[in-house]
Amino acid sequence: MVTIQIYLPNYQEQIINLILDIQQNEFNVPIRLEEQPGLLKIHDFYQNRRGNFWIALDYDTVVGTVALLDIGNHQATLQKFFVCKNYRGKHIGVGQQLLDTLLAWAMHQSIKEIYLGTTEVYRAAHRFYEKNGFIEIKSVELPNNFPLLKVDTKFYKYVLY
């Protein structure tokens, strides 16, 4: 049974391995750990102000992650949303559980808008975001303080209020 919980440091290595494996090996996205410094300091980077970081666990194995990064002005970015291949799909619901947890937290924290950047290759993720009410936007519509990654080519916005 998969459970969702807030990040704890003893899961950091599993988180890094899961995310890098999906990015680099499954989808051939040219991004290295050094370009994602938040992964090396999850608590300091994500778990402050209105942000947080959650993991999906199957017993003691990390099978999914999602983060909410507070960028100020009641805005946040959805980041590090990854689910192990064997745990994807509507019938399992790990991605939905992670997103629902993040959205409930954001609402409780009075976040008004959530933005995200992604790459063209995550097509199933695009459908998932759109099904859940995220609207595709152009990069010029992003807030000035949006943390853009060089691999981001597609952008979404979700309005909570």
C-alpha positions in Angstrom: 0.0 0.0 0.0 1.3 3.4 -1.0 1.2 6.3 1.6 2.0 9.9 1.1 4.1 11.7 3.7 6.2 14.9 4.2 9.9 14.5 3.3 12.3 13.3 5.9 16.1 13.4 5.4 16.6 9.6 5.5 14.8 9.4 2.1 17.1 11.9 0.3 19.3 9.4 -1.5 16.2 7.4 -2.8 14.6 10.6 -3.9 17.7 11.7 -5.9 18.1 8.2 -7.5 14.4 8.1 -8.5 14.3 11.5 -10.0 17.6 11.2 -11.9 16.7 7.8 -13.2 13.4 9.0 -14.6 14.9 12.2 -16.1 18.1 10.8 -17.5 17.4 7.2 -18.3 13.6 6.9 -19.0 13.1 10.2 -20.8 16.7 11.2 -21.8 16.3 14.7 -20.4 19.8 16.3 -20.3 19.8 17.5 -16.7 22.3 16.7 -14.0 22.0 16.8 -10.2 24.2 19.9 -10.1 21.5 21.7 -12.1 18.9 20.8 -9.4 20.6 22.1 -6.2 17.3 21.9 -4.3 17.6 18.1 -4.3 20.7 18.3 -2.2 19.0 20.5 0.5 15.4 19.6 0.3 14.5 20.8 3.7 16.1 24.2 3.3 15.0 24.7 -0.3 11.4 23.5 -0.3 10.2 23.2 3.3 10.1 26.8 4.2 7.6 29.6 4.1 4.5 28.1 2.4 6.4 25.4 0.5 6.8 21.7 1.2 8.0 18.4 -0.3 6.1 15.1 -0.2 7.0 11.5 -1.0 5.0 8.5 -1.9 6.2 5.4 -0.1 5.5 1.7 -0.8 6.5 0.4 2.6 9.9 2.1 2.9 10.6 2.6 -0.8 10.2 6.0 -2.4 8.0 5.6 -5.5 7.0 9.2 -6.1 7.8 12.8 -5.2 6.3 16.3 -5.5 7.3 19.7 -4.2 5.7 23.1 -3.8 8.2 25.9 -3.9 7.0 29.2 -2.4 8.0 32.1 -4.8 6.3 34.8 -2.8 3.2 36.9 -3.5 0.9 34.0 -2.7 2.4 32.1 -5.7 4.2 28.8 -5.9 5.7 26.4 -8.3 5.0 22.7 -8.6 8.3 20.9 -8.9 9.9 17.5 -8.7 6.7 15.7 -9.6 7.9 12.2 -10.4 6.4 8.7 -10.1 8.1 5.4 -10.6 7.0 3.8 -13.9 5.4 0.8 -12.1 3.2 3.1 -10.0 1.8 5.4 -12.7 -1.7 5.3 -14.1 -5.2 6.1 -13.0 -5.7 2.6 -11.6 -2.9 3.0 -9.0 -3.4 6.7 -8.4 -0.1 7.6 -6.8 0.3 10.8 -9.0 -3.2 11.9 -8.1 -2.6 11.3 -4.4 0.6 13.4 -4.5 -1.1 16.2 -6.5 -4.2 16.2 -4.2 -1.9 16.5 -1.1 0.0 19.4 -2.7 -3.2 21.2 -3.7 -4.8 20.8 -0.2 -1.6 22.1 1.4 -1.4 25.1 -1.1 -5.0 26.0 -0.3 -4.4 25.8 3.4 -1.4 28.0 2.9 -3.4 30.7 1.0 -1.5 30.1 -2.3 -3.5 31.7 -5.1 -1.6 30.5 -8.2 0.7 27.5 -8.9 3.0 27.5 -11.9 5.0 24.7 -13.4 7.6 24.2 -16.1 8.1 20.9 -17.9 9.6 19.4 -21.1 7.9 18.3 -24.3 8.8 14.6 -23.6 6.5 14.3 -20.6 3.4 14.0 -22.7 1.4 11.8 -20.2 2.2 14.4 -17.5 0.8 17.1 -19.7 -2.5 15.2 -20.1 -2.5 14.6 -16.3 -2.0 18.3 -15.5 -4.7 19.4 -18.0 -7.2 16.8 -16.6 -6.6 18.3 -13.2 -7.3 21.9 -14.2 -3.9 23.3 -15.1 -4.0 25.6 -18.1 -1.1 25.8 -20.5 0.5 29.3 -20.7 3.3 31.0 -22.6 6.6 31.6 -20.9 6.0 35.4 -21.0 3.0 34.8 -18.6 5.2 33.4 -15.9 5.9 35.5 -12.8 9.3 37.3 -12.8 10.5 35.1 -9.9 9.7 31.8 -11.6 12.7 29.5 -11.3 13.2 28.5 -14.9 15.2 25.4 -15.8 17.0 25.3 -19.2 15.0 22.1 -20.0 11.6 23.7 -19.4 9.8 24.3 -22.7 6.1 24.0 -21.7 4.4 25.9 -18.9 1.2 25.6 -16.9 -0.8 27.6 -14.4 -3.4 26.5 -11.8 -5.5 29.1 -10.0 -6.8 28.2 -6.5 -8.8 31.3 -5.7 
